Amino acid sequence: MTAIQFLRHSIITACFLLTVESAFAANVKITPLGSHDGEFCKFDRAMLLQDPDGTRILYDAGRTVAGANDVRLGKVDVILVSHMHGDHVGDRHLKTVNAGSCDKPDIVVSALPNTNSVNIALAKKARIITGSEMPKFFANKLETLGGDASKSQLVRFGGSTRINGVTIASVPAVHSNGIAGAMIGGELGHMLDTAGLTAYAGPPTGYILTFSNGLVVYLSGDTGITAEQDTVVRGHYDAKLAVINIGNTFTTGPKEAAYVINELIKPASVIPSHANQASTKNGKLIAETNADIFSKASQVPVHLPLSGHTMEFDKAGNCITGC
């Protein structure tokens, strides 16, 4: 083999390896951050979604991310908050992962009046992106705590914002969204709690994330069945992967959530969330739980959000590894 032939062969080989590496790296990585390793537990809401370009988005940190020093977090670029209820924004949280039981996680650390989401944003220098009237609340919190108020950014229904390779849009959710007095603090917070009222935060939101590999993901937040799940989430955005709440009573029930998936959104895959009970034991579904009922009713593949287990999805919404 001549020097020129060797060089040509080396270039072709390098290009092939780069193509293979690029194709592998083009998957979106999703890692649930629940209360107990390898399980799907009562308060599990939080997920880390990573774009192929490395952008990392934390969705609803809630009570199972063990504060800003949780080693599972790593780099965080964006924090999404669907609404202001404590189990999503984080009124308290675990001291350590695996504390308590799957059905009764030991969420003993108070994050009030800051919230877990704000504390994480400050520590990671991350943006908080929310819809409705929530950005002003977070901007004030950040500024009061010595952070950058401009890190709290708005994306209202009908619009979008882009962070590196990820486009973030908000979509309607049907739920409540009051700010508890304890999150406000001071005399006003005390008066609200005494009166049994919450502060106005606008409507709750869901999110549509469009990743750089083309994958479109719907994050439902806490919602019931909405017409927009058909007209907007499927009709306009054509979401291929859905993360949907299944907890019943407080959110969409498992059978209702299955209807949304089967008849309205029709994605390629779905990840259940917000089950409000211990749903697995040793990583296996517990019979007759909300997650079990939903999994049996869904007509598309259901991928359980087992804490700490990273799943990878291609642009079509198919799980490639980790499921």
C-alpha positions in Angstrom: 0.0 0.0 0.0 1.4 3.3 -1.0 1.5 6.4 1.3 -1.3 8.0 -0.7 -3.5 4.8 -0.5 -2.8 4.5 3.2 -3.8 8.1 3.7 -7.0 7.7 1.7 -7.9 4.5 3.6 -7.3 6.3 6.9 -9.5 9.2 5.9 -12.3 6.9 4.8 -12.1 4.9 8.1 -12.1 8.1 10.2 -15.1 9.4 8.3 -16.9 6.1 8.8 -16.2 6.1 12.6 -17.3 9.7 12.9 -20.5 8.9 11.1 -21.2 5.9 13.4 -20.3 8.0 16.5 -22.5 10.9 15.3 -25.5 8.5 14.7 -25.1 7.0 18.2 -24.8 10.4 19.8 -27.9 11.7 18.0 -30.2 10.1 20.5 -31.9 12.1 23.3 -31.0 10.8 26.7 -33.7 10.9 29.5 -32.8 10.0 33.1 -35.5 10.0 35.8 -34.4 11.4 39.1 -36.7 9.6 41.5 -36.5 9.0 45.2 -35.2 5.4 45.0 -32.7 3.9 42.6 -34.2 1.6 40.0 -37.8 2.2 41.1 -40.8 4.3 40.1 -42.0 5.8 43.4 -44.7 7.9 44.9 -43.3 11.4 44.5 -41.3 10.8 41.3 -41.7 13.6 38.8 -38.2 14.9 38.0 -36.4 14.0 34.8 -33.2 15.1 33.1 -33.4 15.4 29.3 -30.2 15.7 27.4 -29.9 16.9 23.8 -27.2 15.4 21.5 -25.4 18.7 21.7 -25.1 18.3 25.5 -27.8 20.8 26.6 -29.4 19.4 29.8 -32.9 20.3 30.9 -34.3 19.4 34.3 -38.1 19.0 34.3 -40.1 19.5 37.5 -37.3 19.0 40.1 -40.0 18.4 42.8 -39.2 16.6 46.0 -37.0 13.8 44.8 -33.9 15.8 43.6 -31.9 15.9 46.9 -31.2 19.6 46.7 -28.7 21.5 44.6 -25.9 19.2 45.7 -27.6 16.0 44.4 -24.7 14.3 42.5 -27.1 13.0 39.9 -27.7 16.5 38.5 -24.3 17.3 37.0 -24.6 20.2 34.6 -28.0 21.8 34.3 -28.7 24.4 31.6 -32.5 24.8 32.0 -35.1 24.1 34.6 -38.7 23.7 33.5 -41.5 24.1 36.1 -45.0 23.0 35.0 -46.8 24.7 38.0 -46.3 25.9 41.5 -47.5 22.9 43.5 -44.9 21.7 46.1 -44.5 18.3 44.6 -43.4 19.9 41.3 -41.5 23.1 42.2 -40.1 21.5 45.3 -41.3 22.8 48.7 -39.2 20.1 50.4 -36.9 17.3 49.3 -35.0 14.2 50.2 -31.9 14.6 52.3 -30.3 11.7 50.5 -31.5 9.5 47.7 -33.1 6.2 48.9 -34.2 7.8 52.2 -37.5 6.3 53.5 -39.4 3.8 51.4 -40.7 4.0 47.8 -44.2 4.6 49.0 -43.1 7.0 51.8 -39.9 8.8 50.7 -38.3 10.7 53.6 -38.7 14.2 52.2 -37.5 16.0 55.4 -35.6 19.0 54.1 -37.6 22.2 53.7 -36.7 24.3 50.6 -39.1 27.1 51.6 -39.5 29.9 50.9 -37.0 29.5 48.1 -38.2 26.2 46.5 -35.9 23.4 45.3 -36.1 24.6 41.8 -34.7 28.1 42.7 -31.9 26.6 44.8 -30.9 24.3 42.0 -31.0 27.2 39.5 -28.8 29.4 41.7 -26.2 26.6 42.2 -26.1 25.5 38.6 -26.5 29.0 37.1 -29.3 27.6 35.1 -32.2 29.4 33.5 -35.7 28.8 34.8 -38.2 28.8 31.8 -41.9 28.9 32.6 -45.2 30.1 31.2 -48.1 32.2 32.4 -47.3 34.5 35.4 -44.6 32.3 36.9 -41.5 34.1 35.5 -41.9 37.2 37.7 -42.1 35.1 40.8 -38.9 33.2 40.0 -37.1 36.4 38.8 -37.8 38.0 42.2 -36.6 34.9 44.1 -33.4 34.8 42.1 -32.7 38.5 42.6 -33.5 38.4 46.3 -31.0 35.5 46.8 -28.2 37.3 44.9 -28.8 35.6 41.5 -29.6 37.0 38.1 -33.3 37.9 37.6 -32.9 37.7 33.8 -32.3 33.9 34.2 -36.1 33.6 34.7 -37.5 33.5 31.2 -41.0 33.4 29.8 -42.4 31.2 27.0 -46.2 31.5 26.7 -48.6 29.3 24.7 -48.2 30.0 21.0 -44.5 31.0 21.1 -41.2 29.3 21.7 -37.6 30.0 22.8 -34.4 28.3 21.8 -31.6 27.2 24.1 -28.7 25.9 22.1 -30.1 23.0 20.0 -33.4 22.7 21.9 -36.6 24.6 21.1 -39.0 25.0 24.1 -42.7 25.8 23.7 -45.4 25.8 26.2 -48.9 24.2 25.8 -52.0 24.4 27.9 -52.6 22.2 30.9 -55.9 22.0 32.8 -55.1 22.1 36.6 -54.6 24.6 39.4 -51.6 26.8 39.9 -51.6 28.8 43.1 -48.5 29.9 45.0 -48.7 28.8 48.6 -48.1 31.4 51.3 -45.1 29.6 52.6 -43.3 30.1 49.3 -43.9 33.8 49.5 -43.0 34.3 53.2 -43.4 37.4 55.3 -46.7 39.0 56.3 -48.3 38.4 52.9 -47.5 34.7 52.9 -48.9 34.4 56.5 -52.1 36.2 55.6 -52.6 33.9 52.6 -52.1 30.8 54.6 -54.4 32.1 57.4 -57.1 32.8 54.9 -56.7 29.4 53.1 -55.8 31.2 49.9 -52.9 31.0 47.3 -51.4 33.7 45.2 -52.2 34.0 41.5 -49.7 32.4 39.2 -51.6 32.1 36.0 -52.6 28.8 34.3 -50.3 25.8 34.6 -48.4 24.6 31.6 -47.1 21.6 29.7 -44.1 21.8 27.4 -43.1 20.7 23.9 -39.4 20.2 23.5 -37.9 19.8 20.0 -34.4 18.5 20.1 -31.6 18.9 17.6 -32.0 15.3 16.3 -35.6 16.1 15.4 -37.3 14.3 18.3 -40.4 16.1 19.6 -41.3 15.4 23.3 -44.5 16.4 25.1 -44.3 17.0 28.8 -47.8 17.1 30.2 -47.3 18.6 33.6 -50.4 18.0 35.7 -53.4 18.1 33.4 -56.7 16.5 32.5 -57.8 15.6 29.0 -57.6 18.7 26.7 -58.6 19.3 23.1 -55.1 20.8 22.6 -53.6 17.3 23.1 -55.1 16.5 19.7 -55.0 19.8 17.9 -51.7 21.2 19.2 -49.6 18.4 20.6 -50.3 16.0 17.8 -51.8 18.2 15.1 -49.2 21.0 15.1 -46.1 19.6 16.9 -46.6 15.9 16.0 -45.0 14.7 19.3 -43.3 11.3 19.1 -42.6 10.8 22.8 -45.0 11.8 25.6 -44.4 12.0 29.3 -47.8 11.9 30.9 -49.2 12.1 34.4 -51.3 9.1 35.5 -52.0 9.6 39.2 -55.8 10.0 39.3 -57.8 12.3 41.6 -55.2 15.1 41.5 -54.3 14.6 37.8 -55.3 12.5 34.8 -56.2 8.9 35.8 -54.5 5.9 34.2 -57.4 5.0 31.9 -57.9 8.6 30.9 -54.2 9.0 30.3 -54.3 5.9 28.0 -57.1 7.5 26.1 -55.0 10.6 25.6 -52.1 8.5 24.3 -54.2 6.1 22.1 -56.7 8.5 20.6 -55.3 12.1 20.8 -51.5 12.3 20.8 -50.7 8.9 19.2 -46.9 9.0 19.9 -44.4 6.3 19.2 -43.6 5.9 22.9 -44.8 7.1 26.3 -43.2 7.5 29.8 -45.7 7.6 32.7 -45.2 10.0 35.5 -46.8 11.2 38.7 -48.3 7.8 39.7 -48.8 9.0 43.4 -47.9 5.5 44.7 -45.1 3.0 44.7 -45.4 1.5 41.2 -42.5 -1.0 41.1 -40.7 -3.4 43.3 -37.2 -4.4 42.3 -37.8 -2.5 39.0 -40.9 -4.6 38.1 -44.5 -3.3 37.9 -46.7 -3.9 40.9 -50.0 -5.4 39.8 -53.1 -3.2 39.9 -51.2 0.1 40.5 -51.9 3.1 38.3 -48.8 2.4 36.3 -49.9 -1.2 35.7 -53.4 -0.2 34.6 -52.0 2.5 32.3 -49.4 0.1 30.8 -52.1 -2.5 30.0 -54.4 0.1 28.4 -51.7 1.9 26.3 -51.5 0.9 22.7 -47.9 2.2 22.4 -44.7 1.0 24.2 -44.6 2.2 27.8 -41.2 2.9 29.3 -41.2 3.0 33.1 -39.2 6.0 34.6 -36.9 3.9 36.8 -34.8 6.3 38.8 -31.2 6.6 37.6 -31.7 4.5 34.5 -31.0 6.4 31.4 -33.1 5.8 28.3 -32.1 6.9 24.8 -34.7 7.9 22.1 -34.2 8.4 18.4 -35.9 11.2 16.3 -38.9 8.9 15.7 -39.6 8.5 19.5 -38.3 4.9 19.6 -36.3 3.8 22.7 -32.9 2.6 21.5 -31.2 1.7 24.7 -32.0 1.6 28.4 -35.7 0.5 28.1 
